Amino acid sequence: MLPGRERGKPLNYLELVEVAFVAFFRSSGFPMRRIRAARDYVAKTFAVEFPLAEYQFKTEGMYILMDYNQFDPDPSVD
């Protein structure tokens, strides 16, 4: 059961996307504490409820990263 979820209540689309994100990153070897820390940081910093579903993430080794260009698009940077 997910924290804060009523037992038996179905997941909405964004919750399902977040579960899939976590499952993929866990299967890639990322520890849950690192995924949770990234999610909590982005949720708090950008005041969003479902950051793993709303933003794109990249990895570098065992780091979970975001592309700054998502927030301040620069046409000269690809």
C-alpha distance (Angstrom), angle and dihedral (degrees) to the residues before:
residue distance angle dihedral
M1 . . .
L2 3.81 . .
P3 3.81 117.3 .
G4 3.79 112.4 -96.7
R5 3.82 93.4 14.6
E6 3.77 124.3 126.9
R7 3.80 109.3 -120.7
G8 3.80 112.4 -102.0
K9 3.82 95.1 11.4
P10 3.82 111.3 131.0
L11 3.78 120.6 -117.9
N12 3.78 118.9 -108.2
Y13 3.80 120.2 -129.4
L14 3.81 96.8 -93.5
E15 3.81 91.9 47.7
L16 3.79 89.3 51.3
V17 3.81 91.2 50.7
E18 3.81 89.7 51.5
V19 3.82 91.3 50.1
A20 3.82 89.4 51.2
F21 3.82 90.5 48.8
V22 3.81 91.6 51.9
A23 3.81 92.0 45.8
F24 3.81 91.7 51.5
F25 3.78 94.4 47.5
R26 3.82 92.3 45.1
S27 3.82 90.2 51.3
S28 3.82 87.5 50.8
G29 3.80 89.8 58.1
F30 3.80 101.8 -99.8
P31 3.80 113.7 146.2
M32 3.80 115.3 -119.6
R33 3.81 91.1 -123.1
R34 3.82 90.7 60.3
I35 3.81 93.0 48.1
R36 3.81 91.1 47.0
A37 3.82 91.8 48.1
A38 3.82 91.8 51.2
R39 3.80 92.0 46.8
D40 3.80 93.7 47.1
Y41 3.81 92.7 47.2
V42 3.81 94.5 50.4
A43 3.83 92.9 42.8
K44 3.80 91.4 52.8
T45 3.81 97.7 39.0
F46 3.80 95.8 48.2
A47 3.82 97.9 28.2
V48 3.81 94.5 -125.8
E49 3.78 128.0 143.9
F50 3.81 98.7 -147.0
P51 3.81 107.4 29.7
L52 3.81 95.6 161.7
A53 3.80 89.3 57.7
E54 3.80 97.7 39.2
Y55 3.81 102.0 48.4
Q56 3.78 136.3 45.5
F57 3.78 119.2 -116.9
K58 3.78 134.0 -164.1
T59 3.77 132.8 -166.3
E60 3.76 132.9 -134.5
G61 3.76 109.6 -174.1
M62 3.79 103.8 -50.6
Y63 3.82 94.9 -20.0
I64 3.80 123.7 106.2
L65 3.80 109.4 -144.6
M66 3.79 140.0 -179.4
D67 3.79 126.6 -146.7
Y68 3.82 110.7 -118.0
N69 3.81 88.1 -147.5
Q70 3.84 88.1 75.4
F71 3.80 88.8 70.4
D72 3.78 103.8 32.3
P73 3.82 107.8 25.3
D74 3.77 114.0 -152.1
P75 3.82 112.2 -169.9
S76 3.81 90.8 -154.4
V77 3.82 91.1 60.7
D78 3.77 118.4 71.4
